[in-house]
Structures are given as C-alpha cells and as structure tokens.
Amino acid sequence: MKIAIASDHAGFSYKKEIMEYVKSKGHQVLDFGTYSEESVDYPDFAFPAAESVASQISDYGILICGTGIGMSIVANKVMGIRAALCMTPYMAEMARKHNNANIICFGARTTKLEDIKAMIDIFLTEDFLGDRHMIRVEKIHNLTGN
C-alpha cells in the first residue's frame, strides 16, 4: 500500500519513526513534510497529504501534529476524506470498521509512539464493515461541503 504521511514541527520526530515503521511493514511512504522541527503551519502539509488520499494516489494517510486535532480538521476539508483522530486501539479499529476512515491522525504530545504504532497496525489491517455503516458514510458525503 501507499501511505501518505505528513506532520508539522510538533509531530516531526514521530513522523520520522512512523515512516520507518510503516516501511518495515512493506508499505510505500509518500512524505508530504514537514522536514524539520522548525515552526510551520500544519495546513500546508495536511491538505496535500489528504488530497493524495482523496485522489487515490495514496491508499491511506497518517497525519501527526501536537494534538492531532488541527491535522484532522484540515484533512476533513478535502472532499472524500474521512480523517479520524485516534488515541486508543479501539478508536483506530472503529474508525476503519464503522467510519471507513482513510486517514488516521495522532497527537505527538498526547500519545506514546508505541501506542501509535499499534494503532497503525490496526488501521491498516481492519476492513470497513459496510452494510448499515455504508449508509451512514454516504450520508456524510452527501452533506454540504463533504
């Protein structure tokens, strides 16, 4: 799979570790920045990564900032994106199974790296259950703006 990854300065050190982890699982990584811990604006990196997923250049996305909140807000501005901020393995599982999330977001200042790796494993292996959940996802996409 191709995984789009982006962070801001707060998530940069985690991004480097996550990229290596995802590659070790046999996936290709598309790095949308940032490339240092110098202060940047997270929308500049979250938006192009989300566009990559929405246009199916990437299969899924992983976004990291200080809390994960900003990245998830930006990603969900892109038509076709269902970005989920996850803090527990159960949230990562339900993001895929019930919401068909295609981007997972994390907070480097709120979540341990080892927990993030466990959630990535779940997120990249769980399948969307469809059925009644598909009706709900379709309703989301029929709302104005996304």
Number of C-alpha atoms within 10 A of each C-alpha: 14 19 24 27 31 31 37 29 21 23 24 22 16 20 26 16 12 21 20 12 15 20 14 10 10 10 15 16 20 17 18 19 20 23 16 15 13 10 10 15 12 23 17 17 22 32 20 19 29 34 20 21 23 21 12 11 14 21 17 25 28 28 31 31 26 20 19 26 17 21 31 28 17 18 29 19 16 21 14 18 23 25 27 28 23 24 19 13 18 12 17 25 24 20 25 23 17 18 20 23 23 22 28 29 30 29 25 21 15 12 16 13 17 10 12 23 16 13 22 21 16 19 27 20 11 15 15 17 14 14 9 9 15 15 10 14 16 10 11 15 14 10 8 6 10 14
